[in-house]
Amino acid sequence: MESFFQYATLIAVVFTLILVVLLFLEFKKLRFDIDRRLGSNNEMIKLKLQALERLTLYCDRASLKNMIARVDYSQGSAAVLHQTLIASLKTEYDYNASQQIYVSPEIWSAVNRLRDQNIFILNQIASTLPDGASALQLSKLILEFSMNQEAELSNIVLNAINFEAKKILN
C-alpha cells in the first residue's frame, strides 16, 4: 500500500510539474502576443507621427510667403517664377503623396485643398500682371496677398495636423 501512495504521489508531482510547465509556456505565448501587438501599435503610431511631420513640413513649404522666400526672384520674368512656384508645389506634393495612407482622410483632404488653393491663387495673381512683368512684381503681389492671415490656408492645415498629432499622442 505504501508503494501505491508513493506511486500516486509521484504521479501527482509529475502531473503538477507538467501543469506548471504548460501554464508557464502558455503565459510566455500570451506575453509574446501582447508584446507583438503593442509593438506593432507603437510602430504604427510612429509611422503616423512621421507622416504628420512630413505633411507639416509640406504645409510650411507650401505657404505662399515661404515659397517666395526660397526662390531667387531678383531677375527673370513673372511667367518663369509662376511656373517655378507651381512646379514646386506639385513636386513637393507628389513627394509626400504616400503619407496619405497614414493620416486621416480629413487631413489628406486639407493638404489637397492647400495645394489646389495655392495653385489657384498663384494663377489668379499671375493673371493680373501684364505680359513681360518681372518676377519681382509677381513676388511682391504674392507677398502682399499672403500678409492677410486668413489668406494662408497653410496655417489652418497646420493647426489640423497639430490637433491630429495630439490625438495620437493621447
Order of alpha helices (4+ residues) and beta strands (2+ residues): alpha-alpha-alpha-alpha-alpha-alpha
